Amino acid sequence: MWAHVSISIVVLLASLLYHYHFSEPASVITYPETHYDYVVVGAGTSGCVIASRLSEMSNVTVLLVEAGGYFGWLSTVPLLAPMMQGTEVDWAYQTEPQVFSSRGLHGYRQKVPRGKGLGGSGQINYLVHSFGRPEDYKRWPKGWSHADLLPYFQKVSDIMNVIPMPEEEYLTKAFVLAEESLKLDNVSLRKAMYTAKKGTRWSTYHAYLRKAWNRKNLHILMDTLVAKILFKNSKVDGVKVIYKNGSVGRIGVRKEVILCMGTFNTPQLLLISGIGPANELKKHKIPMVQDLPGVGRNLFDHMNIPIYVNLRERVSITLVKLQTVPEVFNYFAFGTGWLATNGVMGLGRANNSGLLLFGVASAEEKLLKVISNFETETYRSLFPSYNDSMHEGFIYLVSCLQPKSRGSVTLRSSNIYDSPKINPAYLQDPDDVTCTHRAINLALETLNTKLFREYGAKVHVPDFEECRHLRQDYRDVDYSECVMRMAGLTSHHPCGTCKISTDDDAVVNEELRIFRGVE
């Protein structure tokens, strides 16, 4: 058998070397043309789609500009997503010190990873996929209702290969059956959905960009930073770029510049280019192109509270199990096993209170402390498995799905190399605490159902010094709030900083073009 395995490995390595040396996509360039019809800034989740779809029109020229390069093979393994954070493929941003949350984190700061390279955050995220409920879209503008978007949801499901967690997972089964046992109104407990193909990550980079990257009318310029959008008489004229070697260039545009830089970098570039609140532009001595107060405002994010659940039965994913020869062999030979999943077993909600079941019981303490920014005492109080790689358990991540707290993205300076100031203002609105507490109660209710009881599920209550004056019980709202403000973490779902609307905070209209003042 090992002879066959050895031959397979040799063939695989030879194939990889061949593709590396001889299959550079025709679209990848070193030097751009002087002008393009469309310049797409950022090759992340949306940028890959936009560049691919636009270049289907053979009579237009499209340039896709990306600050990073290729991602390595590690990004293809779904369960290894945490190992990508803090590396060269991560912008590695941090929030400003938080006032209402993050008290158990170093400097009261959250780490907010964003992907840097072809595929963007879609290459380092946890792949969880959900379209939400029709009610979630009721405040969206005309043309963007759930009914309007439904045909696109189906298209995305097919192209992005949205698949459920395998049926045979013990924790998935217990979670789904809990809905039937609870018989509560407006409660939904379902198998988690994620985007993967043959055991590997499947992002818009794989589904869209690679399909298009040999088209003659599409150019892809990597390791290049767009430093400014250039205007002439309030009409977009091109972009200023900084190449890998530090040289500066200008690329003209005939039709449109399309920003696909994400929640933090898009408002940053708009502000540096002179579009945003007049007082913010004046503060950094940036010539104003258009006073647009909403740029960088309205930032919000899901905040996850980790609730650890101990188990008696061997039904969770542990570090020891992941390192066994059969587990590793099954993944690399057949694309199966836990490594082929994201470890997220179930998604649940009751109205706007949500929970996610993460089936990994134990992980490497140093890695998780670094990527979460937890202080050691906080981390070890939260996770009883911190020094036991065989410990059985899972983590409920509970959150408020429609938070009311609003923060902002502003400039640190007018220099594009300086990271933006990110302040999500987690838990500023007391309604978010109430909503999250309901999610905790829902999580506790599931543990009283038949299969979870058979597995010996028992919630772990962290012993935080800051919360010891309270009754040590998650059902106590004051204790729950104390834990939220100590240990809540970003869900990596930031949004809102370029609001689509027609009100005073609007940044783009229903066609996703800048709301007013520029063309």
Disulfide bonds with the S-S distance in Angstrom:
Cys400-Cys435 2.35
Cys467-Cys482 2.01
